[in-house]
Amino acid sequence: MAVKNTTDLLNEQLGKKGTTRIITTSAVTSVDFYAVHFVTECVIASITAGNLDGSSANPSALATTIPAGTVLFLNVRSITLTSGVAIGYNN
């Protein structure tokens, strides 16, 4: 993996690298998000992530209410919301 310069990192943070996806209450599967930004207060029904380590790593612990403005930096593979709106940032 190449080292990213400041411009690449800024573009990535602004969603200008790869694509973004709006997440509502429909299941979003087979994705490769590096981050999910919760625009409004959201309730996560289920989430699967690809980079959790250890026997105590439990993505179901994230199935909870997430405050608006929160960003999860996690290799998300699928996510379903019960309520709210989020933005997924593709790798």
N, C-alpha and C positions, 0 to 999 in steps of 0.2 A: 504494500500500500504506500503510495506516494505521500510525502508530507504536503499538507495544504498550506497555501499562503493566506495572508490576511484577507485578500479580496475574495478568494474561494470560500473561506469561512463565513464572511459577511453575506455573500450571495446565498449560501446554504441556509443561514439563519433567516433570510428574508424570503425563503421559498423559491429562489430563482435557480436552484440547481435541482434537476429532477422535476418531479411534479408534486402537487399537493392534492389532497382529497378531503372533501367535506364529509364528516361522519355525523349521521343522525341516528335514529333508532333502528335502521336496517343493518343487518349483520354485514361486516366488512371482513372478508376472508382472503386468504392467499395474497397478502400484501407484505411489504418489506419497509415499514416505517422506521426511521431512526428517532423520531420524536412525534408526540401527540400533544397539541395545544388545546386545552379545554376553554373554549370561548365563553361559554356560559356554565353555570353549575351543572354538572353531569353526574348521572348515576351509571356506573359501569355494571352491566349484567354479566359479561364474561370478557376475558382478555387472555391471549396467548402470546408469550414473548420467547424469542430465540436465544437470548444471552443471559439467562438466569443460571447461577451456579450454586451448588451446595444442596444438601438434602432439605434445608429449611426454606429454600426458594419456592415460594408459593404464589403464583400469579392470581389465584382466587382471593388472596388477601387484598388485592387491588380492586376487587369487585365491591366498590363502596361509593359514597358520594365524594366527588372531587370538586373543590371550589373553582369558581371562574378564574381564569388567568393562570392556572397551573399548567406546567409543561412537564410531561414525562419523557425523559431521554432514555428510551428503552427500545430494543429491537423487536417491535410489535409485529406479530404475524397475523393476528386476527383480533377484532374488538367488536363488541356489541354494546350499545348504550340503551338503557331503559328510558332515559330522558336527557335532553341537552343537545348541544352542538359542539363539535370538536373539529380540528384540522389535523390531518395526518400528513407528515412530510416523508416522501419516498426517498430511499437511498438512491 
